[in-house]
Amino acid sequence: MRYADGPTAEVEVEVDAPVERVWALVTDIELPARFSSELQSARWLDGGPALAARFVGQSRHPAAGTWETTCVVTECSAPRSFAWAVGDPDHPSAQWRFDLDPLAGGGTRLRQWMRMGPAPSGLTPAIEAMPDKEERIVARRLDEHRANMAATLAGIKDLAESAP
């Protein structure tokens, strides 16, 4: 598993709430910072959520410190798909998305997915410094992303299911 291959991570949960309620939570870009150990905050630059709207996310990681990235919404198809690219949408350092599928009985299947690359990211210096360990570096980073994604989906599930 190499960075240049565009490795991905995906997490999914079933939510006992209508897709419209889950959509409102998914498109609140400030919400994941409540559950993620890495994302600290996010704020819209152009309003949103809307196609091509931009937002800034501030993140923190013990090995990389604190940084900000500008993201661009690449899909905003209410209430089914919300996606963004980190950096240049035509050559992002990462791509992220939520997909929502209505379930029989009024629930929602919620998936969060991400892909690394193809543009360089904060992982690039570690890979360049230790090219023989690239596969382990990438695998560990994907595990970190999966853990934060699972925490985010669990938080969204709790909020959606506890709403009146």
Secondary structure, 3 states (H helix, E strand, C coil): CCHHHCCEEEEEEEECCCHHHHHHHHCCCCHHHHCCCCEEEEEECCCCCCCCCEEEEEEEECCCEEEEEEEEEEEEECCCEEEEEEEECCEEEEEEEEEEEECCCCCEEEEEEEEECCCCCCCHHHHHHCHHHHHHHHHHHHHHHHHHHHHHHHHHHHHHHHCC
